[in-house]
Amino acid sequence: MAKFRKKPAVIDAWLYRQGEQDADLAYAVIDGRLRYAEDGTALIATREGAMEVKPGDYIIRGVQGDLYPMPPDIFAATYEAA
């Protein structure tokens, strides 16, 4: 077994709040990668299929430009402010 460390990368991230979205996410709605649901959640089209984002989750833009949802506890354990 070998051990590996995640390469440092700076990402963009938005805290998802029901009804209060960052204007920077508008491009994802326009191109169909982000869709808001009536129950306050949203769906992100990812390479792995549609993933749900709940209020309080983070939406991150990965190093290849893809959007992904991430629960706040995993986000806090993985990332720090740059």
C-alpha positions in Angstrom: 0.0 0.0 0.0 1.2 3.5 -0.8 0.0 6.8 0.8 -1.0 9.8 -1.2 -1.7 13.4 -0.4 -4.3 15.5 -2.3 -2.6 18.2 -4.4 -3.2 21.7 -3.3 -5.7 23.4 -5.5 -7.7 26.6 -5.2 -11.3 26.1 -6.0 -14.4 28.3 -6.2 -17.2 27.4 -3.8 -20.6 28.8 -3.0 -22.7 28.1 0.1 -26.2 27.0 -1.2 -29.0 29.0 0.5 -32.6 28.5 -0.5 -33.7 31.5 -2.4 -30.3 33.4 -2.1 -28.0 32.3 -4.9 -24.8 33.9 -5.9 -25.0 35.6 -9.3 -21.9 33.6 -10.4 -24.0 30.5 -10.5 -26.3 32.0 -13.2 -24.0 30.6 -16.0 -24.6 27.0 -14.7 -28.4 27.6 -14.8 -28.2 29.0 -18.3 -26.2 26.1 -19.7 -28.4 23.5 -17.9 -25.9 22.2 -15.3 -27.9 23.5 -12.3 -31.6 23.3 -11.9 -33.6 24.6 -8.9 -36.4 22.5 -7.4 -39.5 23.8 -5.8 -38.7 22.1 -2.5 -35.6 24.4 -1.9 -33.0 21.9 -3.2 -31.2 22.0 -6.5 -29.9 19.4 -8.9 -26.4 19.6 -10.4 -25.6 17.6 -13.6 -22.3 15.9 -13.0 -20.3 13.2 -14.8 -21.7 10.7 -12.2 -25.3 11.8 -12.9 -27.6 14.3 -11.2 -26.7 15.1 -7.6 -28.9 16.9 -5.1 -27.8 20.1 -3.3 -29.6 21.0 0.0 -29.6 24.3 1.7 -26.4 24.5 3.8 -24.4 22.4 1.3 -21.6 23.8 -0.7 -21.4 23.9 -4.5 -17.8 23.6 -5.6 -16.2 24.1 -9.0 -13.5 21.5 -9.4 -10.2 21.8 -11.1 -11.7 20.9 -14.5 -14.6 23.3 -14.1 -17.3 20.8 -13.1 -19.7 21.6 -10.4 -20.3 19.3 -7.4 -22.3 19.4 -4.2 -20.5 18.9 -0.9 -21.9 18.6 2.6 -20.6 21.3 5.0 -18.8 18.9 7.3 -16.8 17.4 4.5 -16.1 20.8 3.0 -14.7 22.1 6.3 -12.5 19.0 6.7 -11.2 19.3 3.1 -10.8 23.0 2.4 -9.7 26.2 4.1 -9.9 29.8 2.9 -7.2 30.8 0.4 
